[in-house]
Amino acid sequence: MDARTIYSLMKPHLDNLDLSEKEVLSRLIIGRPPQKISCQHKKIISLDKAKEKLRLVCRREMERERRQQQA
């Protein structure tokens, strides 16, 4: 998957974020890594595990949006 495809898939979810969430996400994307490495930063998961986590997050967000539309 290229960056454009990923962006087009995530665009509807990104539009629903409020301003503070967008700022935090932006800082995470463009910010420098922390100088001090903690145990949490050392945790590396496999690509398959990362893909599964992304699927779960997308599924949860879609379900949340569906519930908001029904209300």
BELGIVEN-V207055 format. One record per backbone hydrogen bond with DSSP energy under -1.0 kcal/mol. CO is the residue of the C=O (numbers start at 1). NH is the residue of the N-H. E is the energy in kcal/mol with one decimal. If there is no record, write none. Layout:
CO_NH_E, CO_NH_E
//
This chain:
2_6_-2.1, 3_7_-2.6, 4_8_-2.6, 5_9_-1.9, 6_10_-2.2, 7_11_-2.0, 10_14_-2.6, 11_15_-2.3, 14_17_-1.1, 18_22_-2.1, 19_23_-2.1, 20_24_-2.1, 21_25_-2.4, 22_26_-2.5, 23_27_-2.4, 24_28_-2.2, 25_29_-2.1, 26_30_-2.7, 27_31_-2.0, 38_42_-1.2, 46_50_-2.3, 47_51_-2.5, 48_52_-2.1, 49_53_-2.3, 50_54_-2.3, 51_55_-2.4, 52_56_-2.3, 53_57_-2.5, 54_58_-2.5, 55_59_-2.6, 56_60_-2.6, 57_61_-2.6, 58_62_-2.6, 59_63_-2.2, 60_64_-2.4, 61_65_-2.6, 62_66_-2.2, 63_67_-2.2, 64_68_-2.0, 65_69_-2.2, 66_70_-1.7, 67_71_-1.3
//
